[in-house]
Amino acid sequence: ELAKRGSAQVTITAAHEVSEQTKTQLAELLNVKKPVFSEVIDPSVIGGVKARSGESEIDLTVRGRLNRFKTNIVNSGS
């Protein structure tokens, strides 16, 4: 239904409430023109945020960054 109206659902997961400015920036990164936001407060998120819209996801959490760092280290050692 949202797609018919030209909007897209953006789910944001963070440890705390996210500012409107941050929401807007995440929607721009996901290339969503008319976002409809839903927030998930997850205390297991140490820091940062994760945003998802459809098939696209941006993981800017501390855990996500550490996982990418680990993958880079493992791949460069091979």
N, CA, C and O atoms as a DFTB+ gen file, in Angstrom:
312 C
 N C O
     1  1       0.823      -1.201       0.000
     2  2       0.000       0.000       0.000
     3  2       0.866       1.263       0.000
     4  3       0.571       2.227      -0.706
     5  1       1.943       1.244       0.805
     6  2       2.832       2.409       0.847
     7  2       3.474       2.665      -0.512
     8  3       3.600       3.814      -0.936
     9  1       3.880       1.597      -1.194
    10  2       4.513       1.731      -2.503
    11  2       3.550       2.368      -3.503
    12  3       3.975       3.145      -4.358
    13  1       2.263       2.050      -3.406
    14  2       1.271       2.648      -4.298
    15  2       1.204       4.165      -4.115
    16  3       0.942       4.903      -5.064
    17  1       1.443       4.616      -2.889
    18  2       1.401       6.049      -2.586
    19  2       2.749       6.723      -2.812
    20  3       2.886       7.925      -2.586
    21  1       3.754       5.951      -3.260
    22  2       5.073       6.523      -3.490
    23  2       5.917       6.612      -2.232
    24  3       6.929       7.312      -2.210
    25  1       5.513       5.912      -1.189
    26  2       6.238       5.906       0.076
    27  2       6.857       4.544       0.308
    28  3       6.498       3.561      -0.340
    29  1       7.799       4.500       1.250
    30  2       8.420       3.223       1.601
    31  2       8.637       3.161       3.105
    32  3       8.941       4.169       3.744
    33  1       8.478       1.979       3.654
    34  2       8.696       1.739       5.079
    35  2      10.189       1.704       5.350
    36  3      10.928       1.010       4.653
    37  1      10.641       2.440       6.350
    38  2      12.031       2.403       6.787
    39  2      12.015       2.012       8.254
    40  3      11.479       2.737       9.092
    41  1      12.606       0.861       8.564
    42  2      12.690       0.394       9.938
    43  2      14.063       0.731      10.480
    44  3      15.080       0.350       9.901
    45  1      14.089       1.449      11.597
    46  2      15.336       1.869      12.215
    47  2      15.467       1.167      13.562
    48  3      14.569       1.228      14.402
    49  1      16.605       0.498      13.751
    50  2      16.890      -0.203      15.001
    51  2      18.048       0.491      15.690
    52  3      19.104       0.698      15.092
    53  1      17.845       0.853      16.961
    54  2      18.877       1.537      17.740
    55  2      18.637       1.276      19.224
    56  3      17.579       0.781      19.613
    57  1      19.626       1.612      20.043
    58  2      19.488       1.434      21.484
    59  2      18.581       2.506      22.087
    60  3      17.938       2.281      23.112
    61  1      18.534       3.669      21.443
    62  2      17.748       4.800      21.931
    63  2      16.989       5.433      20.779
    64  3      17.242       5.119      19.616
    65  1      16.067       6.317      21.096
    66  2      15.306       7.028      20.086
    67  2      16.247       7.803      19.162
    68  3      17.244       8.366      19.615
    69  1      15.929       7.828      17.878
    70  2      16.767       8.456      16.858
    71  2      16.156       9.807      16.473
    72  3      14.935       9.933      16.371
    73  1      17.006      10.812      16.262
    74  2      16.529      12.151      15.903
    75  2      15.925      12.160      14.493
    76  3      16.214      11.289      13.673
    77  1      15.092      13.149      14.235
    78  2      14.478      13.297      12.918
    79  2      15.544      13.525      11.848
    80  3      15.420      13.024      10.730
    81  1      16.583      14.273      12.185
    82  2      17.665      14.537      11.236
    83  2      18.358      13.233      10.836
    84  3      18.646      13.015       9.659
    85  1      18.622      12.372      11.814
    86  2      19.254      11.085      11.532
    87  2      18.341      10.219      10.677
    88  3      18.804       9.558       9.747
    89  1      17.054      10.217      10.983
    90  2      16.093       9.448      10.183
    91  2      16.124       9.905       8.728
    92  3      16.153       9.085       7.809
    93  1      16.116      11.210       8.532
    94  2      16.132      11.765       7.177
    95  2      17.408      11.371       6.440
    96  3      17.364      11.013       5.263
    97  1      18.544      11.437       7.132
    98  2      19.814      11.066       6.508
    99  2      19.827       9.590       6.123
   100  3      20.305       9.233       5.046
   101  1      19.304       8.733       6.997
   102  2      19.254       7.305       6.691
   103  2      18.346       7.038       5.493
   104  3      18.677       6.214       4.640
   105  1      17.208       7.721       5.418
   106  2      16.307       7.556       4.276
   107  2      16.996       7.975       2.983
   108  3      16.818       7.334       1.947
   109  1      17.781       9.046       3.037
   110  2      18.520       9.486       1.850
   111  2      19.546       8.439       1.436
   112  3      19.700       8.157       0.248
   113  1      20.254       7.855       2.416
   114  2      21.237       6.819       2.103
   115  2      20.582       5.589       1.483
   116  3      21.177       4.918       0.640
   117  1      19.355       5.299       1.905
   118  2      18.609       4.163       1.352
   119  2      17.889       4.533       0.061
   120  3      17.252       3.685      -0.565
   121  1      17.990       5.801      -0.336
   122  2      17.348       6.314      -1.545
   123  2      15.823       6.182      -1.489
   124  3      15.184       5.793      -2.467
   125  1      15.252       6.514      -0.323
   126  2      13.808       6.488      -0.122
   127  2      13.306       7.928      -0.143
   128  3      13.745       8.757       0.654
   129  1      12.389       8.220      -1.053
   130  2      11.914       9.597      -1.243
   131  2      10.892      10.025      -0.193
   132  3      11.013      11.108       0.379
   133  1       9.889       9.190       0.066
   134  2       8.845       9.529       1.046
   135  2       8.806       8.442       2.115
   136  3       7.948       7.560       2.073
   137  1       9.731       8.501       3.076
   138  2       9.809       7.423       4.067
   139  2       8.698       7.468       5.106
   140  3       8.231       8.535       5.506
   141  1       8.296       6.296       5.524
   142  2       7.411       6.117       6.667
   143  2       8.249       5.324       7.671
   144  3       8.591       4.166       7.429
   145  1       8.573       5.955       8.791
   146  2       9.518       5.361       9.743
   147  2       8.829       4.524      10.809
   148  3       7.734       4.840      11.273
   149  1       9.506       3.454      11.177
   150  2       9.147       2.709      12.380
   151  2      10.456       2.472      13.125
   152  3      11.474       2.126      12.526
   153  1      10.412       2.661      14.425
   154  2      11.618       2.504      15.236
   155  2      11.511       1.269      16.104
   156  3      10.452       0.957      16.650
   157  1      12.631       0.571      16.219
   158  2      12.746      -0.568      17.117
   159  2      13.848      -0.220      18.103
   160  3      14.999      -0.020      17.716
   161  1      13.490      -0.151      19.376
   162  2      14.479       0.119      20.418
   163  2      14.996      -1.237      20.891
   164  3      14.256      -2.046      21.452
   165  1      16.285      -1.461      20.648
   166  2      16.916      -2.745      20.975
   167  2      18.118      -2.489      21.884
   168  3      19.152      -2.016      21.413
   169  1      17.998      -2.792      23.178
   170  2      19.100      -2.538      24.114
   171  2      20.373      -3.315      23.794
   172  3      21.441      -2.977      24.304
   173  1      20.279      -4.354      22.956
   174  2      21.486      -5.117      22.609
   175  2      22.358      -4.365      21.605
   176  3      23.510      -4.737      21.379
   177  1      21.808      -3.304      21.001
   178  2      22.606      -2.465      20.100
   179  2      23.456      -1.567      20.984
   180  3      22.940      -0.681      21.665
   181  1      24.760      -1.801      20.968
   182  2      25.670      -1.060      21.844
   183  2      25.743       0.400      21.424
   184  3      25.723       1.296      22.269
   185  1      25.825       0.637      20.143
   186  2      25.903       1.996      19.622
   187  2      25.637       1.984      18.140
   188  3      25.775       0.949      17.488
   189  1      25.257       3.126      17.599
   190  2      24.975       3.230      16.182
   191  2      23.540       2.869      15.870
   192  3      22.719       2.692      16.769
   193  1      23.245       2.761      14.578
   194  2      21.891       2.447      14.122
   195  2      21.939       1.488      12.938
   196  3      22.954       1.357      12.254
   197  1      20.816       0.830      12.724
   198  2      20.636      -0.027      11.554
   199  2      19.331       0.419      10.911
   200  3      18.331       0.612      11.602
   201  1      19.334       0.584       9.592
   202  2      18.126       0.989       8.882
   203  2      17.877       0.019       7.736
   204  3      18.804      -0.423       7.058
   205  1      16.593      -0.302       7.534
   206  2      16.216      -1.249       6.486
   207  2      14.978      -0.735       5.764
   208  3      14.024      -0.256       6.377
   209  1      15.026      -0.850       4.446
   210  2      13.869      -0.530       3.620
   211  2      13.850      -1.536       2.477
   212  3      14.731      -1.535       1.618
   213  1      12.852      -2.380       2.479
   214  2      12.769      -3.419       1.450
   215  2      13.981      -4.331       1.514
   216  3      14.265      -4.919       2.557
   217  1      14.690      -4.449       0.412
   218  2      15.876      -5.307       0.325
   219  2      17.151      -4.592       0.788
   220  3      18.179      -5.237       0.994
   221  1      17.092      -3.278       0.950
   222  2      18.284      -2.491       1.293
   223  2      18.438      -2.362       2.805
   224  3      17.462      -2.200       3.538
   225  1      19.693      -2.438       3.250
   226  2      19.977      -2.282       4.673
   227  2      21.296      -1.546       4.855
   228  3      22.258      -1.771       4.121
   229  1      21.323      -0.670       5.841
   230  2      22.539       0.028       6.234
   231  2      22.777      -0.321       7.687
   232  3      21.930      -0.059       8.541
   233  1      23.930      -0.913       7.973
   234  2      24.271      -1.306       9.339
   235  2      25.425      -0.433       9.816
   236  3      26.581      -0.661       9.462
   237  1      25.096       0.556      10.616
   238  2      26.096       1.456      11.186
   239  2      26.250       1.223      12.679
   240  3      26.663       2.115      13.420
   241  1      25.910       0.001      13.116
   242  2      26.061      -0.335      14.527
   243  2      27.508      -0.687      14.826
   244  3      28.281      -0.997      13.920
   245  1      27.866      -0.638      16.088
   246  2      29.219      -1.014      16.500
   247  2      29.480      -2.468      16.120
   248  3      30.555      -2.792      15.616
   249  1      28.516      -3.336      16.353
   250  2      28.673      -4.758      16.013
   251  2      28.898      -4.934      14.514
   252  3      29.756      -5.717      14.106
   253  1      28.135      -4.215      13.693
   254  2      28.285      -4.299      12.242
   255  2      29.661      -3.843      11.790
   256  3      30.278      -4.469      10.928
   257  1      30.140      -2.756      12.370
   258  2      31.467      -2.248      12.002
   259  2      32.564      -3.222      12.420
   260  3      33.520      -3.436      11.676
   261  1      32.431      -3.810      13.606
   262  2      33.430      -4.787      14.062
   263  2      33.419      -6.029      13.171
   264  3      34.477      -6.577      12.860
   265  1      32.240      -6.471      12.762
   266  2      32.152      -7.633      11.865
   267  2      32.819      -7.356      10.521
   268  3      33.525      -8.210       9.986
   269  1      32.590      -6.142       9.970
   270  2      33.245      -5.793       8.701
   271  2      34.760      -5.717       8.874
   272  3      35.513      -6.150       8.002
   273  1      35.198      -5.168       9.995
   274  2      36.643      -5.085      10.284
   275  2      37.244      -6.484      10.362
   276  3      38.308      -6.740       9.798
   277  1      36.564      -7.384      11.058
   278  2      37.027      -8.766      11.195
   279  2      37.119      -9.435       9.823
   280  3      38.103     -10.114       9.530
   281  1      36.106      -9.248       8.985
   282  2      36.093      -9.835       7.651
   283  2      37.257      -9.304       6.822
   284  3      37.914     -10.064       6.110
   285  1      37.511      -8.005       6.912
   286  2      38.630      -7.401       6.169
   287  2      39.955      -7.972       6.617
   288  3      40.820      -8.246       5.786
   289  1      40.134      -8.158       7.914
   290  2      41.390      -8.705       8.455
   291  2      41.570     -10.149       7.973
   292  3      42.655     -10.521       7.526
   293  1      40.525     -10.952       8.062
   294  2      40.605     -12.348       7.649
   295  2      40.894     -12.456       6.156
   296  3      41.723     -13.265       5.740
   297  1      40.216     -11.645       5.351
   298  2      40.404     -11.699       3.896
   299  2      41.763     -11.194       3.471
   300  3      42.323     -11.707       2.502
   301  1      42.319     -10.202       4.160
   302  2      43.635      -9.681       3.776
   303  2      44.755     -10.616       4.217
   304  3      45.867     -10.537       3.694
   305  1      44.475     -11.497       5.169
   306  2      45.497     -12.443       5.636
   307  2      45.594     -13.683       4.768
   308  3      46.531     -14.469       4.915
   309  1      44.640     -13.870       3.864
   310  2      44.634     -15.071       3.013
   311  2      45.451     -14.909       1.784
   312  3      45.540     -15.833       0.976
